Amino acid sequence: MPGEPALRAIMRRLRVIMAEPGDGQERLNKIVRQVAGLMVAEVCSIYLKRQDSMLELFATEGLNIEAVHQTRLNRGEGLVGRCAELAAPVNVPEVRDHPAFSYRPETGEEAYHSLLAVPILRAGALLGVIVVQNQTRREYTDEDVEVLQTTAMVVAEHLVSGDVAGAIGDGTGERASTTLMQGEAISDGIALGHAVFHQPRVVVSELLAVDPVAEAARLERAVSALRNAIDTMLESDTMSRAGAHRDVLEAYRMFAYDRGWLRRMQEAVEEGLTAEAAVERVQNTTRARMLRQSDRFWHHRLRDLDDLADRLMRILSGKTQAAFEDMELPSDTILVARNMGPAELLDYDRSKLRAVVVEDAGAQSHVAIVAKALGLAAVGQIPGLIERVAAGDAVIVDGETGEVHLRPSPDIVAAYSDKVRLRARRQEKYRELRTEPARTKDGETITLLLNAGLIVDMPNLSETGADGIGLFRTELHFMIASTFPRVNQQTDFYRQVIEQADDKPVVFRVLDIGGDKALPYMRQPVEDNPALGWRAVRLALDRPGLFRLQVRALLRASVGRELRLMIPMITSVEEFRSAKTLIEREQALAVARGESIPDRVLVGAMIEVPSILFVLDELLLETDFISVGSNDLLQYFFAADRANPLVSGRYDPLSVPALRALRMISEAAARHAVPLTLCGEIGGGPIAAMALIGLGYRAISMAPAAIGPVKAMLLGLDTAAVSALMTDCLSQNSAVDVRAELRKFSAEHDIEI
């Protein structure tokens, strides 16, 4: 059984191989021979990923040599393909018993029964798979897996710089002169500047420890330095104030202090690795595991852990400054990255940063939250970005539209320069409107509310002049916690929210978890379609204990006040009644225990599922208020994921069918005199908000940044006129372009949009 001696021997021989003259193919041939011998395996093979994502047999000891460069597997095909697909080890004692077994006769592998395959990973990217096979039936031990994983790590680091890299391709494409790339706007703003690559990674060169005790001490000192640096960062003037960025960095610090993370690295050092190699191996294993999770929550956490590992590697290598700190940044730096952790932006000179473009980051990513805190324009979700931009390229980043212009023409630069000046004047005007009443030109008062979810969102009420919180997403408090919040913790949290609202109304949406909103400490079933699965009120009714604990906390936090509770994802009247019964039961229990309760409890339903549209009259007899969650409602309405670029064009909130559905809700609420609010994203755009007002909506909840533009629009709006326009548009056939009609109406009536 190979253990520590085999690991040391392999590391020593690999270093010799990499130092010898010869091409990449020759080195691979030597590697498989050495691994097969030291692991007592009849076969060792290396498969590398080609540009077309197929796996090609590049080197083997034990299989037919003629199969090299001839045998190719699709990703997911056979046990080797399965290893590549999962990015995790595959350990099979008898391959023929496994349903994924795929026999390739040209390899001559019919004589072999057991197989261990380990992915070759570098920075989370799959480069290939290394495999050992034996004729006897055998389940490989944990030590075997660790030996092969460490070998794969060494191979990965040398593959990218050796001659083999050219054979498998690096994907670098030809850079065009002027290019427009469309991504996702993740932080508002517009910036013009020059590209600087963010490349914090340190490559491990020494893997085998000469003195394990000394390596353990180095690791301990480096982790201590890392933690001190993060503590100092959180105490800085920029980051010390409250905000969503503060919560992100607190969670980031929690990872740095995680004992399990340190323990796994210490164990790797004890096995004979250097401190740097231990960090690399633990992060490769963690990365592979987290990338298999479908929930984007874990992908954001992965970026945090990648950032921590990179920082720790820089400390260990003595490079306490990242590469970008060794050079003079241009005064108009546009930072370009494949991905980025939440704290890495803080390493840069803020006075020289203008914007950030991250290939793999969305609006809810942690780097987006920190970019907003720093006031940087940012765009994410741009596949192929890195391959199409060069250091020093002129770049324009439009954080309003999600557009990134590479090497823009003089005309585009001139147009954006004007846009930046206009934007500055407009932002100043919005600040001046903060104390203005939200009243249309013909005297209709429109209630403008905020969407929130954390304590740090509450100062936005006074900063924007909003009338209250139309949607408080209580699940965010649970998602950033490391353990399930106890009743007293929840009570304190909700009490702070209510007190900071300063007598303005707050609508608490009860836990909307499940689906794509997984709690890290709660086991969630694997579902093929989580958006249509066990989530929100469904989970609450099936697990009433969790729901009742939250209601109990909200009742205690609202003593002597009015409490507004909203139930998400109602699909039937019976569901709402059941949820309301649980709330009433908690009220009764509180009274029986002699506890004080709120002066008044209002219970509303969130309209998010199309089925509820056809029982609105019955539902409205039961509710104290309703709120339209337009994001989910229209997503289900069109059967189109608005975040999926393949179908997002089919998601149009200003199409005639969607607006007719929204009018149906408005008319039903008016018939029953039930208060109505819309709290989806469409309410945050002046054009869409105008349409909603024309449909009869008088309360809209939105992001803080949207309050100014929407208020500026409605101050010049005549509600009777826009209502007549909407009636006319919706009485025509479905081909009418409502958006174009609203723009025309705005121009004719001099309305700011």
Disulfide bonds with the S-S distance in Angstrom:
none
